[in-house]
Amino acid sequence: SGGGLAEFAVAKKSLSVARPPEVSAVEAAGLPIAGLTAYEALTQCAGVKLDGSGIQKNILITAASGGVGHYAVQLAKLGNTYVTATCGARNIEFVKDLGADEVLDYKTPEGAALKSPSGKKYDAVIHCAPGIPWSTFEPNLSENGKCHDYFAVKKLTFSKKQLMPLIMTPKGENLKCLVNLVKEGKLKTVIDSKHPLSKAEDAWAKGIDGHATGKIIVEP
């Protein structure tokens, strides 16, 4: 609940997980916010089962090379999903390597329209990029499709399609699941850059710029 850029912090035991030796501190540092947001968006909002069971879902993940997005692609592919992802041109191969089935350059007309190259309609959208209106998402959603928007402030319903705020509620059991996935080699934290705490403002500025690939980490 605030105050992340500190040398020490107090956390509730129920929200904490012991870090196993197989998972480095740097790898673990990205999980509590970005990883949990991606986890909850997929498992609780989009209904993806990470064991691969359940009916196949078509998922769109925007800003897929960023902090939340790069976790979301990896987690989605643990489930029975077909993933379309958006990112900048320089990160297309990176996002494909994460597991995305289709990747759109958001600066092209096709990418800006968010249309799946295979013509698939999305059952769920994990939206991690600002500035895209509902009118762009609506024609690309399936009949009961939902857009889970990191930037939305209230739920909106249009016929059977919905725009829903993506709000993360931290839970210890969810964090433990993520840590175990990293330990098992099924999930990775991609590090964009590391910064000492004494230069945390540099890390903050890089994050605000919005072009990080993976996570920006501040170290003591």
N, CA, C and O of each residue as an XYZ file, in Angstrom:
880
protein
N       0.834     -1.211      0.000
C       0.000      0.000      0.000
C       0.865      1.255      0.000
O       0.684      2.137      0.839
N       1.801      1.337     -0.935
C       2.616      2.542     -1.105
C       3.965      2.428     -0.437
O       4.162      1.605      0.456
N       4.905      3.269     -0.880
C       6.217      3.330     -0.243
C       7.188      2.267     -0.692
O       7.946      1.743      0.125
N       7.186      1.933     -1.973
C       8.059      0.865     -2.458
C       9.524      1.236     -2.532
O      10.384      0.373     -2.358
N       9.831      2.501     -2.787
C      11.228      2.917     -2.941
C      11.803      3.263     -1.571
O      12.013      4.430     -1.242
N      12.048      2.226     -0.790
C      12.593      2.397      0.556
C      13.593      1.277      0.818
O      13.496      0.193      0.241
N      14.559      1.555      1.698
C      15.556      0.539      2.012
C      14.938     -0.639      2.759
O      15.339     -1.787      2.569
N      13.953     -0.339      3.616
C      13.231     -1.373      4.353
C      11.732     -1.082      4.267
O      11.310      0.067      4.130
N      10.944     -2.150      4.351
C       9.490     -1.992      4.335
C       8.869     -3.051      5.226
O       9.421     -4.138      5.390
N       7.722     -2.731      5.800
C       6.977     -3.677      6.627
C       5.858     -4.270      5.783
O       5.100     -3.537      5.148
N       5.753     -5.589      5.776
C       4.716     -6.266      4.999
C       4.009     -7.291      5.869
O       4.614     -7.880      6.765
N       2.732     -7.501      5.602
C       1.979     -8.517      6.322
C       2.493     -9.912      5.950
O       2.812    -10.187      4.793
N       2.564    -10.774      6.953
C       3.014    -12.142      6.703
C       2.119    -12.830      5.680
O       2.597    -13.602      4.849
N       0.813    -12.547      5.743
C      -0.146    -13.197      4.846
C       0.054    -12.809      3.385
O      -0.411    -13.504      2.482
N       0.746    -11.696      3.159
C       0.993    -11.235      1.793
C       2.420    -11.514      1.337
O       2.820    -11.108      0.246
N       3.182    -12.209      2.175
C       4.597    -12.443      1.893
C       4.854    -13.914      1.591
O       4.131    -14.799      2.051
N       5.894    -14.148      0.813
C       6.284    -15.512      0.446
C       7.797    -15.624      0.582
O       8.531    -14.736      0.149
N       8.258    -16.707      1.179
C       9.696    -16.943      1.281
C      10.279    -17.181     -0.110
O       9.725    -17.943     -0.903
N      11.391    -16.528     -0.395
C      12.029    -16.697     -1.702
C      12.967    -17.894     -1.675
O      13.924    -17.916     -0.901
N      12.697    -18.900     -2.525
C      13.581    -20.065     -2.557
C      14.916    -19.714     -3.202
O      14.984    -18.768     -3.988
N      15.974    -20.450     -2.891
C      17.300    -20.128     -3.443
C      17.361    -20.207     -4.964
O      18.238    -19.606     -5.586
N      16.428    -20.949     -5.564
C      16.426    -21.073     -7.032
C      15.955    -19.799     -7.728
O      16.141    -19.643     -8.935
N      15.349    -18.893     -6.971
C      14.820    -17.647     -7.534
C      15.637    -16.484     -6.987
O      15.683    -16.267     -5.776
N      16.277    -15.740     -7.873
C      17.111    -14.622     -7.428
C      16.241    -13.472     -6.918
O      15.058    -13.370     -7.243
N      16.867    -12.607     -6.104
C      16.143    -11.443     -5.593
C      15.670    -10.545     -6.729
O      14.578     -9.980     -6.670
N      16.491    -10.417     -7.751
C      16.122     -9.578     -8.896
C      14.919    -10.167     -9.633
O      14.001     -9.438    -10.008
N      14.923    -11.489     -9.840
C      13.789    -12.139    -10.503
C      12.509    -11.961     -9.688
O      11.436    -11.718    -10.241
N      12.636    -12.086     -8.374
C      11.469    -12.006     -7.501
C      10.922    -10.589     -7.390
O       9.732    -10.403     -7.136
N      11.778     -9.592     -7.578
C      11.378     -8.202     -7.333
C      10.254     -7.727     -8.244
O       9.481     -6.850     -7.857
N      10.148     -8.284     -9.440
C       9.102     -7.844    -10.360
C       7.746     -8.468    -10.105
O       6.741     -7.993    -10.635
N       7.694     -9.531     -9.297
C       6.470    -10.313     -9.172
C       5.342     -9.659     -8.373
O       4.186     -9.771     -8.782
N       5.620     -8.976     -7.244
C       4.513     -8.553     -6.374
C       3.503     -7.596     -6.994
O       2.343     -7.611     -6.584
N       3.879     -6.776     -7.951
C       2.901     -5.871     -8.562
C       2.590     -6.306     -9.991
O       1.455     -6.672    -10.297
N       3.590     -6.266    -10.862
C       3.345     -6.583    -12.269
C       2.919     -8.030    -12.459
O       1.961     -8.309    -13.180
N       3.622     -8.944    -11.821
C       3.284    -10.353    -11.963
C       1.905    -10.674    -11.420
O       1.136    -11.399    -12.051
N       1.589    -10.130    -10.243
C       0.278    -10.376     -9.644
C      -0.849     -9.772    -10.477
O      -1.926    -10.358    -10.591
N      -0.600     -8.601    -11.057
C      -1.618     -7.983    -11.913
C      -1.915     -8.870    -13.110
O      -3.078     -9.088    -13.449
N      -0.874     -9.381    -13.753
C      -1.059    -10.275    -14.894
C      -1.758    -11.560    -14.470
O      -2.645    -12.048    -15.171
N      -1.362    -12.108    -13.324
C      -1.940    -13.357    -12.822
C      -3.439    -13.201    -12.568
O      -4.240    -14.024    -13.012
N      -3.809    -12.143    -11.851
C      -5.223    -11.946    -11.531
C      -6.045    -11.642    -12.783
O      -7.177    -12.106    -12.919
N      -5.467    -10.859    -13.694
C      -6.189    -10.531    -14.929
C      -6.547    -11.790    -15.707
O      -7.653    -11.912    -16.233
N      -5.609    -12.718    -15.776
C      -5.836    -13.920    -16.571
C      -6.676    -14.959    -15.834
O      -7.631    -15.494    -16.395
N      -6.324    -15.248    -14.577
C      -6.991    -16.346    -13.882
C      -8.350    -15.953    -13.316
O      -9.292    -16.743    -13.371
N      -8.462    -14.753    -12.778
C      -9.695    -14.354    -12.116
C     -10.618    -13.531    -13.015
O     -11.841    -13.640    -12.920
N     -10.035    -12.715    -13.880
C     -10.871    -11.891    -14.775
C     -11.202    -12.636    -16.071
O     -12.363    -12.707    -16.473
N     -10.177    -13.188    -16.718
C     -10.392    -13.853    -18.007
C     -10.730    -15.327    -17.860
O     -11.157    -15.959    -18.825
N     -10.547    -15.887    -16.663
C     -10.924    -17.285    -16.434
C     -10.007    -18.306    -17.056
O     -10.433    -19.420    -17.358
N      -8.733    -17.940    -17.258
C      -7.755    -18.869    -17.832
C      -7.241    -19.801    -16.739
O      -6.875    -19.344    -15.656
N      -7.213    -21.094    -17.015
C      -6.679    -22.084    -16.079
C      -5.231    -22.382    -16.473
O      -4.964    -22.832    -17.587
N      -4.311    -22.130    -15.560
C      -2.886    -22.240    -15.885
C      -2.409    -23.682    -16.026
O      -1.263    -23.919    -16.410
N      -3.266    -24.638    -15.721
C      -2.883    -26.039    -15.926
C      -3.229    -26.523    -17.328
O      -3.034    -27.695    -17.653
N      -3.745    -25.614    -18.160
C      -4.042    -25.969    -19.547
C      -5.411    -26.563    -19.766
O      -5.766    -26.889    -20.898
N      -6.192    -26.713    -18.707
C      -7.533    -27.272    -18.856
C      -8.518    -26.165    -19.250
O      -8.163    -24.987    -19.296
N      -9.729    -26.560    -19.524
C     -10.745    -25.590    -19.907
C     -10.784    -25.366    -21.412
O      -9.886    -25.781    -22.144
N     -11.850    -24.696    -21.858
C     -11.993    -24.426    -23.285
C     -10.971    -23.383    -23.725
O     -10.532    -22.551    -22.931
N     -10.600    -23.441    -24.998
C      -9.614    -22.478    -25.493
C     -10.207    -21.074    -25.531
O     -11.360    -20.879    -25.915
N      -9.405    -20.114    -25.130
C      -9.812    -18.713    -25.173
C      -8.848    -17.950    -26.070
O      -7.648    -18.226    -26.105
N      -9.401    -16.990    -26.790
C      -8.583    -16.087    -27.588
C      -8.348    -14.819    -26.776
O      -9.295    -14.137    -26.382
N      -7.086    -14.512    -26.533
C      -6.712    -13.414    -25.649
C      -5.891    -12.385    -26.415
O      -5.000    -12.737    -27.187
N      -6.200    -11.104    -26.193
C      -5.373    -10.012    -26.690
C      -4.659     -9.370    -25.502
O      -5.286     -9.048    -24.493
N      -3.343     -9.187    -25.628
C      -2.562     -8.524    -24.590
C      -1.864     -7.330    -25.230
O      -1.035     -7.497    -26.125
N      -2.198     -6.123    -24.770
C      -1.556     -4.930    -25.304
C      -0.328     -4.594    -24.464
O      -0.216     -5.015    -23.313
N       0.598     -3.825    -25.058
C       1.868     -3.485    -24.390
C       2.531     -4.752    -23.855
O       2.953     -4.807    -22.700
N       2.614     -5.761    -24.707
C       3.029     -7.093    -24.268
C       4.502     -7.208    -23.929
O       4.915     -8.213    -23.350
N       5.308     -6.214    -24.269
C       6.732     -6.265    -23.928
C       7.036     -5.561    -22.625
O       8.184     -5.556    -22.179
N       6.016     -4.958    -21.994
C       6.221     -4.207    -20.769
C       6.155     -5.071    -19.523
O       6.126     -6.299    -19.613
N       6.131     -4.429    -18.352
C       6.177     -5.141    -17.089
C       5.035     -6.116    -16.897
O       5.276     -7.307    -16.702
N       3.794     -5.645    -16.945
C       2.640     -6.528    -16.803
C       2.499     -7.419    -18.026
O       2.252     -8.619    -17.906
N       2.657     -6.828    -19.197
C       2.421     -7.555    -20.439
C       3.314     -8.764    -20.636
O       2.842     -9.808    -21.086
N       4.606     -8.647    -20.308
C       5.505     -9.783    -20.574
C       5.215    -10.950    -19.646
O       5.443    -12.102    -20.015
N       4.713    -10.670    -18.442
C       4.240    -11.761    -17.585
C       2.942    -12.347    -18.130
O       2.757    -13.564    -18.137
N       2.045    -11.475    -18.585
C       0.732    -11.922    -19.049
C       0.845    -12.881    -20.229
O       0.120    -13.874    -20.292
N       1.745    -12.595    -21.161
C       1.922    -13.491    -22.309
C       2.367    -14.865    -21.834
O       1.818    -15.880    -22.263
N       3.352    -14.904    -20.957
C       3.870    -16.191    -20.482
C       2.813    -16.973    -19.714
O       2.659    -18.177    -19.918
N       2.093    -16.301    -18.840
C       1.065    -16.980    -18.053
C      -0.082    -17.462    -18.929
O      -0.602    -18.561    -18.734
N      -0.476    -16.635    -19.896
C      -1.571    -17.027    -20.784
C      -1.243    -18.310    -21.537
O      -2.112    -19.160    -21.735
N       0.018    -18.448    -21.956
C       0.403    -19.620    -22.738
C       0.538    -20.879    -21.886
O       0.669    -21.976    -22.428
N       0.508    -20.737    -20.560
C       0.431    -21.926    -19.712
C      -0.976    -22.501    -19.745
O      -1.181    -23.680    -19.456
N      -1.947    -21.660    -20.102
C      -3.327    -22.098    -20.223
C      -3.655    -22.477    -21.653
O      -2.792    -22.445    -22.530
N      -4.883    -22.828    -21.876
C      -5.350    -23.199    -23.213
C      -5.802    -21.935    -23.933
O      -6.999    -21.677    -24.063
N      -4.828    -21.147    -24.402
C      -5.140    -19.857    -25.002
C      -4.428    -19.672    -26.336
O      -3.374    -20.251    -26.596
N      -5.043    -18.851    -27.160
C      -4.406    -18.350    -28.379
C      -4.169    -16.867    -28.130
O      -5.116    -16.107    -27.928
N      -2.901    -16.456    -28.144
C      -2.540    -15.101    -27.723
C      -2.151    -14.227    -28.911
O      -1.251    -14.556    -29.683
N      -2.860    -13.098    -29.036
C      -2.447    -12.022    -29.930
C      -1.898    -10.911    -29.043
O      -2.497    -10.572    -28.023
N      -0.766    -10.349    -29.431
C      -0.108     -9.356    -28.576
C       0.294     -8.143    -29.398
O       0.538     -8.249    -30.600
N       0.360     -6.984    -28.740
C       0.852     -5.775    -29.401
C       2.105     -5.281    -28.698
O       2.268     -5.439    -27.488
N       2.991     -4.676    -29.492
C       4.214     -4.072    -28.959
C       4.815     -3.217    -30.060
O       4.261     -3.136    -31.156
N       5.960     -2.571    -29.774
C       6.671     -1.829    -30.797
C       7.455     -2.760    -31.702
O       7.699     -3.917    -31.359
N       7.850     -2.247    -32.862
C       8.524     -3.078    -33.863
C       9.788     -3.739    -33.321
O      10.084     -4.883    -33.667
N      10.536     -3.032    -32.477
C      11.810     -3.577    -31.992
C      11.626     -4.770    -31.053
O      12.575     -5.514    -30.803
N      10.405     -4.956    -30.530
C      10.172     -6.032    -29.565
C       9.341     -7.185    -30.111
O       8.943     -8.071    -29.354
N       9.076     -7.187    -31.403
C       8.222     -8.230    -31.971
C       8.798     -9.620    -31.737
O       8.079    -10.512    -31.289
N      10.078     -9.823    -32.029
C      10.680    -11.139    -31.844
C      10.736    -11.513    -30.362
O      10.561    -12.678    -30.006
N      10.976    -10.540    -29.513
C      10.989    -10.773    -28.072
C       9.642    -11.310    -27.597
O       9.596    -12.284    -26.845
N       8.549    -10.688    -28.026
C       7.216    -11.114    -27.602
C       6.870    -12.479    -28.194
O       6.200    -13.282    -27.545
N       7.316    -12.747    -29.409
C       7.120    -14.083    -29.977
C       7.842    -15.130    -29.148
O       7.315    -16.217    -28.914
N       9.050    -14.802    -28.704
C       9.817    -15.740    -27.883
C       9.146    -16.004    -26.535
O       9.338    -17.065    -25.942
N       8.361    -15.042    -26.053
C       7.612    -15.249    -24.814
C       6.474    -16.242    -25.005
O       5.970    -16.815    -24.038
N       6.070    -16.444    -26.266
C       5.040    -17.428    -26.554
C       3.844    -16.933    -27.336
O       2.971    -17.730    -27.679
N       3.772    -15.632    -27.632
C       2.608    -15.097    -28.342
C       2.444    -15.767    -29.706
O       3.425    -16.005    -30.411
N       1.203    -16.068    -30.068
C       0.925    -16.715    -31.351
C       0.932    -15.712    -32.498
O       1.349    -16.045    -33.607
N       0.477    -14.493    -32.244
C       0.467    -13.418    -33.235
C       0.947    -12.143    -32.553
O       0.600    -11.887    -31.400
N       1.735    -11.351    -33.249
C       2.224    -10.097    -32.671
C       1.980     -8.963    -33.656
O       2.309     -9.072    -34.837
N       1.400     -7.873    -33.159
C       1.095     -6.695    -33.966
C       1.979     -5.530    -33.553
O       2.151     -5.269    -32.362
N       2.537     -4.833    -34.523
C       3.233     -3.571    -34.264
C       2.166     -2.502    -34.078
O       1.424     -2.202    -35.013
N       2.080     -1.929    -32.895
C       0.982     -1.002    -32.587
C       1.025      0.285    -33.407
O       0.047      1.033    -33.428
N       2.136      0.552    -34.079
C       2.241      1.766    -34.885
C       1.767      1.581    -36.322
O       1.657      2.557    -37.064
N       1.486      0.353    -36.722
C       0.965      0.104    -38.065
C      -0.557      0.243    -38.052
O      -1.166      0.150    -36.987
N      -1.188      0.463    -39.216
C      -2.654      0.545    -39.255
C      -3.332     -0.703    -38.689
O      -4.343     -0.605    -37.994
N      -2.768     -1.879    -38.993
C      -3.353     -3.122    -38.490
C      -3.223     -3.215    -36.975
O      -4.145     -3.632    -36.275
N      -2.044     -2.811    -36.488
C      -1.829     -2.851    -35.048
C      -2.691     -1.863    -34.312
O      -3.216     -2.171    -33.242
N      -2.847     -0.676    -34.867
C      -3.678      0.343    -34.231
C      -5.143     -0.094    -34.166
O      -5.872      0.280    -33.248
N      -5.562     -0.888    -35.150
C      -6.945     -1.376    -35.175
C      -7.142     -2.604    -34.298
O      -8.275     -3.025    -34.065
N      -6.036     -3.187    -33.806
C      -6.057     -4.343    -32.900
C      -6.707     -5.573    -33.524
O      -7.227     -6.425    -32.804
N      -6.686     -5.676    -34.829
C      -7.315     -6.806    -35.500
C      -6.366     -7.997    -35.529
O      -5.210     -7.872    -35.931
N      -6.864     -9.150    -35.100
C      -6.078    -10.373    -35.156
C      -5.767    -10.726    -36.606
O      -6.685    -10.763    -37.425
N      -4.496    -10.990    -36.960
C      -4.162    -11.364    -38.346
C      -4.919    -12.601    -38.816
O      -5.176    -12.754    -40.011
N      -5.277    -13.479    -37.890
C      -6.010    -14.690    -38.260
C      -7.520    -14.483    -38.253
O      -8.283    -15.400    -38.556
N      -7.943    -13.268    -37.905
C      -9.365    -12.956    -37.901
C     -10.116    -13.393    -36.656
O     -11.346    -13.344    -36.627
N      -9.402    -13.815    -35.639
C     -10.047    -14.278    -34.414
C     -10.662    -13.104    -33.640
O     -10.122    -11.998    -33.632
N     -11.787    -13.365    -33.000
C     -12.385    -12.405    -32.080
C     -11.889    -12.737    -30.673
O     -11.722    -13.907    -30.328
N     -11.659    -11.713    -29.873
C     -11.067    -11.924    -28.560
C     -12.130    -12.172    -27.492
O     -13.097    -11.421    -27.371
N     -11.931    -13.240    -26.721
C     -12.795    -13.505    -25.573
C     -12.444    -12.582    -24.418
O     -13.305    -12.235    -23.609
N     -11.179    -12.184    -24.342
C     -10.745    -11.274    -23.283
C      -9.562    -10.460    -23.779
O      -8.740    -10.938    -24.561
N      -9.491     -9.225    -23.310
C      -8.359     -8.341    -23.593
C      -7.730     -7.959    -22.264
O      -8.425     -7.533    -21.342
N      -6.415     -8.111    -22.165
C      -5.661     -7.611    -21.019
C      -4.981     -6.345    -21.521
O      -3.965     -6.401    -22.213
N      -5.558     -5.208    -21.160
C      -5.155     -3.931    -21.766
C      -4.210     -3.181    -20.840
O      -4.604     -2.735    -19.762
N      -2.961     -3.045    -21.269
C      -1.910     -2.436    -20.436
C      -1.331     -1.170    -21.050
O      -0.284     -0.697    -20.609
N      -1.990     -0.617    -22.056
C      -1.483      0.579    -22.733
C      -2.552      1.678    -22.712
O      -3.729      1.383    -22.922
N      -2.176      2.924    -22.468
C      -3.161      4.004    -22.425
C      -3.540      4.491    -23.823
O      -2.845      4.213    -24.801
N      -4.648      5.219    -23.900
C      -4.968      5.961    -25.108
C      -5.703      5.210    -26.192
O      -5.780      5.707    -27.316
N      -6.255      4.024    -25.914
C      -7.009      3.283    -26.926
C      -8.493      3.316    -26.544
O      -8.848      2.859    -25.458
N      -9.362      3.842    -27.403
C     -10.783      3.970    -27.054
C     -11.538      2.650    -27.158
O     -11.110      1.719    -27.841
N     -12.673      2.595    -26.463
C     -13.527      1.412    -26.515
C     -13.953      1.083    -27.940
O     -14.116     -0.087    -28.284
N     -14.131      2.090    -28.758
C     -14.578      1.861    -30.138
C     -13.587      1.027    -30.935
O     -13.960      0.414    -31.935
N     -12.329      0.996    -30.507
C     -11.340      0.150    -31.180
C     -11.455     -1.294    -30.724
O     -11.289     -2.217    -31.521
N     -11.738     -1.488    -29.449
C     -11.847     -2.848    -28.916
C     -13.140     -3.535    -29.340
O     -13.135     -4.713    -29.700
N     -14.249     -2.796    -29.297
C     -15.583     -3.390    -29.427
C     -15.753     -4.300    -30.647
O     -16.258     -5.411    -30.489
N     -15.355     -3.882    -31.859
C     -15.574     -4.762    -33.008
C     -14.681     -6.001    -33.024
O     -14.925     -6.929    -33.796
N     -13.660     -6.023    -32.187
C     -12.735     -7.154    -32.159
C     -13.058     -8.171    -31.067
O     -12.404     -9.209    -30.967
N     -14.070     -7.870    -30.249
C     -14.444     -8.772    -29.165
C     -15.468     -9.797    -29.625
O     -16.296     -9.528    -30.496
N     -15.395    -10.978    -29.020
C     -16.418    -11.986    -29.262
C     -17.734    -11.531    -28.649
O     -17.784    -10.485    -28.002
N     -18.789    -12.294    -28.842
C     -20.133    -11.872    -28.411
C     -20.182    -11.502    -26.932
O     -20.846    -10.539    -26.549
N     -19.477    -12.272    -26.105
C     -19.447    -12.008    -24.664
C     -18.065    -11.548    -24.202
O     -17.693    -11.747    -23.045
N     -17.311    -10.936    -25.108
C     -15.941    -10.557    -24.801
C     -15.846     -9.447    -23.768
O     -16.735     -8.605    -23.647
N     -14.740     -9.467    -23.022
C     -14.512     -8.466    -21.982
C     -13.117     -7.856    -22.147
O     -12.141     -8.554    -22.419
N     -13.056     -6.553    -21.976
C     -11.783     -5.837    -22.001
C     -11.440     -5.446    -20.566
O     -12.145     -4.640    -19.959
N     -10.377     -6.003    -20.029
C      -9.925     -5.705    -18.674
C      -8.834     -4.640    -18.783
O      -7.704     -4.918    -19.186
N      -9.203     -3.424    -18.416
C      -8.403     -2.234    -18.731
C      -7.692     -1.710    -17.485
O      -8.329     -1.349    -16.495
N      -6.354     -1.675    -17.552
C      -5.522     -1.186    -16.450
C      -5.801      0.283    -16.147
O      -5.516      0.758    -15.048
N      -6.359      1.001    -17.125
C      -6.560      2.444    -16.981
C      -8.027      2.838    -16.798
O      -8.322      4.018    -16.608
N      -8.944      1.883    -16.849
C     -10.365      2.188    -16.689
C     -10.686      2.466    -15.222
O     -10.049      1.914    -14.325
N     -11.676      3.323    -14.985
C     -12.050      3.680    -13.616
C     -13.409      3.110    -13.213
O     -13.741      3.096    -12.027
N     -14.204      2.637    -14.186
C     -15.491      2.044    -13.836
C     -15.902      1.034    -14.895
O     -15.427      1.065    -16.030
N     -16.791      0.146    -14.499
C     -17.273     -0.900    -15.389
C     -18.336     -0.351    -16.328
O     -19.230      0.383    -15.907
N     -18.233     -0.711    -17.603
C     -19.219     -0.312    -18.602
C     -19.678     -1.547    -19.363
O     -18.864     -2.402    -19.714
N     -20.970     -1.643    -19.615
C     -21.526     -2.780    -20.345
C     -22.187     -2.292    -21.624
O     -23.002     -1.370    -21.604
N     -21.824     -2.924    -22.739
C     -22.398     -2.594    -24.041
C     -22.954     -3.891    -24.617
O     -22.192     -4.732    -25.095
N     -24.271     -4.060    -24.577
C     -24.890     -5.328    -24.933
C     -24.290     -6.405    -24.021
O     -24.422     -6.306    -22.801
N     -23.644     -7.413    -24.571
C     -23.026     -8.459    -23.744
C     -21.523     -8.243    -23.570
O     -20.863     -8.992    -22.850
N     -20.991     -7.229    -24.225
C     -19.564     -6.941    -24.120
C     -19.321     -5.950    -22.983
O     -20.159     -5.092    -22.703
N     -18.156     -6.079    -22.329
C     -17.907     -5.248    -21.164
C     -16.499     -4.651    -21.168
O     -15.546     -5.273    -21.639
N     -16.390     -3.436    -20.635
C     -15.123     -2.793    -20.328
C     -15.021     -2.765    -18.810
O     -15.891     -2.213    -18.137
N     -13.955     -3.363    -18.263
C     -13.864     -3.537    -16.819
C     -12.516     -3.047    -16.300
O     -11.484     -3.313    -16.917
N     -12.511     -2.333    -15.169
C     -11.239     -1.915    -14.580
C     -10.414     -3.127    -14.168
O     -10.952     -4.121    -13.681
N      -9.113     -3.035    -14.367
C      -8.197     -4.098    -13.964
C      -7.510     -3.648    -12.679
O      -6.542     -2.887    -12.708
N      -8.027     -4.132    -11.554
C      -7.523     -3.726    -10.241
C      -6.968     -4.945     -9.528
O      -7.681     -5.929     -9.327
N      -5.698     -4.886     -9.145
C      -5.052     -6.012     -8.488
C      -5.251     -5.955     -6.980
O      -5.037     -4.915     -6.357
N      -5.664     -7.085     -6.393
C      -5.768     -7.229     -4.946
C      -4.719     -8.239     -4.509
O      -4.855     -9.421     -4.826
N      -3.672     -7.822     -3.790
C      -2.584     -8.752     -3.459
C      -3.043     -9.887     -2.562
O      -3.758     -9.677     -1.581
N      -2.615    -11.105     -2.919
C      -2.921    -12.291     -2.133
C      -1.669    -13.157     -2.048
O      -0.995    -13.396     -3.050
N      -1.370    -13.621     -0.845
C      -0.175    -14.417     -0.646
C      -0.155    -15.692     -1.463
O       0.897    -16.088     -1.964
N      -1.316    -16.349     -1.608
C      -1.349    -17.603     -2.355
C      -1.056    -17.397     -3.839
O      -0.470    -18.263     -4.490
N      -1.468    -16.244     -4.367
C      -1.176    -15.949     -5.770
C       0.315    -15.683     -5.974
O       0.907    -16.127     -6.958
N       0.913    -14.954     -5.033
C       2.344    -14.684     -5.122
C       3.142    -15.975     -5.002
O       4.148    -16.154     -5.689
N       2.699    -16.866     -4.136
C       3.382    -18.152     -3.990
C       3.334    -18.942     -5.292
O       4.313    -19.586     -5.669
N       2.203    -18.893     -5.973
C       2.078    -19.581     -7.259
C       3.071    -19.032     -8.267
O       3.711    -19.795     -8.990
N       3.205    -17.705     -8.320
C       4.150    -17.090     -9.253
C       5.584    -17.480     -8.923
O       6.359    -17.824     -9.816
N       5.939    -17.427     -7.648
C       7.298    -17.794     -7.233
C       7.598    -19.235     -7.624
O       8.694    -19.533     -8.097
N       6.639    -20.125     -7.432
C       6.842    -21.529     -7.807
C       7.001    -21.699     -9.308
O       7.786    -22.531     -9.761
N       6.260    -20.915    -10.081
C       6.392    -20.992    -11.543
C       7.782    -20.548    -11.987
O       8.363    -21.141    -12.896
N       8.316    -19.504    -11.348
C       9.685    -19.075    -11.656
C      10.670    -20.170    -11.255
O      11.587    -20.494    -12.010
N      10.481    -20.729    -10.082
C      11.351    -21.808     -9.588
C      11.369    -22.990    -10.543
O      12.413    -23.606    -10.755
N      10.206    -23.310    -11.124
C      10.072    -24.451    -12.032
C      10.506    -24.137    -13.455
O      10.501    -25.017    -14.316
N      10.887    -22.870    -13.712
C      11.315    -22.488    -15.056
C      10.184    -22.257    -16.030
O      10.413    -22.207    -17.239
N       8.955    -22.112    -15.528
C       7.796    -21.892    -16.391
C       7.474    -20.421    -16.585
O       6.658    -20.071    -17.438
N       8.107    -19.552    -15.799
C       7.884    -18.110    -15.873
C       9.205    -17.423    -15.611
O       9.986    -17.865    -14.770
N       9.456    -16.340    -16.332
C      10.703    -15.608    -16.121
C      10.430    -14.112    -16.009
O       9.497    -13.577    -16.609
N      11.271    -13.466    -15.225
C      11.256    -12.011    -15.148
C      12.333    -11.496    -16.089
O      13.520    -11.753    -15.886
N      11.924    -10.784    -17.099
C      12.893    -10.178    -18.026
C      13.280     -8.812    -17.470
O      12.417     -7.981    -17.190
N      14.575     -8.587    -17.314
C      15.066     -7.354    -16.706
C      15.462     -6.353    -17.790
O      16.370     -6.603    -18.583
N      14.771     -5.225    -17.810
C      15.141     -4.148    -18.729
C      16.425     -3.477    -18.257
O      17.354     -3.277    -19.040
N      16.470     -3.131    -16.974
C      17.636     -2.441    -16.406
C      17.581     -2.522    -14.895
O      16.519     -2.732    -14.311
N      18.747     -2.352    -14.262
C      18.857     -2.329    -12.802
C      19.493     -1.016    -12.373
O      20.429     -0.524    -13.003
N      18.956     -0.450    -11.274
C      19.422      0.846    -10.795
C      19.634      0.777     -9.286
O      18.831      0.166     -8.581
N      20.706      1.395     -8.776
C      20.881      1.449     -7.320
C      19.831      2.351     -6.692
O      19.309      3.257     -7.342
N      19.525      2.099     -5.420
C      18.519      2.893     -4.724
C      18.876      4.374     -4.717
O      17.997      5.237     -4.730
N      20.180      4.658     -4.697
C      20.617      6.058     -4.687
C      20.261      6.783     -5.980
O      20.274      8.013     -6.027
N      19.938      6.016     -7.040
C      19.550      6.615     -8.317
C      18.156      6.138     -8.730
O      17.879      5.895     -9.905
N      17.297      6.014     -7.726
C      15.936      5.543     -7.996
C      15.189      6.469     -8.938
O      14.297      6.037     -9.668
N      15.558      7.758     -8.921
C      14.863      8.690     -9.820
C      15.111      8.355    -11.289
O      14.261      8.607    -12.143
N      16.292      7.782    -11.577
C      16.576      7.372    -12.955
C      15.656      6.211    -13.371
O      15.136      6.174    -14.486
N      15.476      5.278    -12.445
C      14.584      4.150    -12.726
C      13.148      4.634    -12.926
O      12.440      4.175    -13.823
N      12.740      5.563    -12.078
C      11.376      6.105    -12.177
C      11.167      6.806    -13.522
O      10.136      6.629    -14.170
N      12.151      7.598    -13.929
C      12.045      8.312    -15.199
C      11.960      7.349    -16.373
O      11.206      7.581    -17.318
N      12.730      6.272    -16.316
C      12.698      5.283    -17.393
C      11.342      4.592    -17.447
O      10.829      4.297    -18.526
N      10.767      4.337    -16.277
C       9.452      3.722    -16.240
C       8.369      4.634    -16.791
O       7.495      4.188    -17.535
N       8.424      5.904    -16.430
C       7.443      6.881    -16.913
C       7.531      7.036    -18.425
O       6.527      7.310    -19.083
N       8.723      6.862    -18.976
C       8.924      6.977    -20.417
C       8.100      5.941    -21.180
O       7.699      6.177    -22.320
N       7.849      4.796    -20.547
C       6.941      3.811    -21.122
C       7.514      2.908    -22.180
O       6.756      2.267    -22.907
N       8.837      2.830    -22.297
C       9.428      1.993    -23.346
C      10.336      0.905    -22.789
O      11.192      0.390    -23.508
N      10.166      0.551    -21.534
C      10.971     -0.520    -20.952
C      10.553     -1.866    -21.527
O       9.374     -2.095    -21.802
N      11.522     -2.751    -21.708
C      11.257     -4.118    -22.129
C      11.399     -5.004    -20.899
O      12.513     -5.264    -20.443
N      10.283     -5.463    -20.366
C      10.322     -6.202    -19.112
C      10.286     -5.264    -17.919
O       9.619     -4.229    -17.951
N      11.005     -5.629    -16.866
C      10.939     -4.905    -15.596
C      12.173     -4.029    -15.349
O      13.295     -4.384    -15.708
N      11.928     -2.888    -14.731
C      12.981     -2.006    -14.240
C      13.128     -2.297    -12.747
O      12.151     -2.225    -12.001
N      14.347     -2.626    -12.308
C      14.572     -3.073    -10.934
C      15.459     -2.073    -10.192
O      16.473     -1.606    -10.709
N      15.041     -1.760     -8.959
C      15.854     -0.927     -8.066
C      16.465     -1.823     -7.007
O      15.759     -2.578     -6.339
N      17.787     -1.740     -6.853
C      18.506     -2.591     -5.900
C      19.083     -1.761     -4.755
O      19.446     -0.604     -4.966
N      19.176     -2.326     -3.539
C      19.800     -1.597     -2.425
C      21.309     -1.481     -2.638
O      22.007     -0.900     -1.807
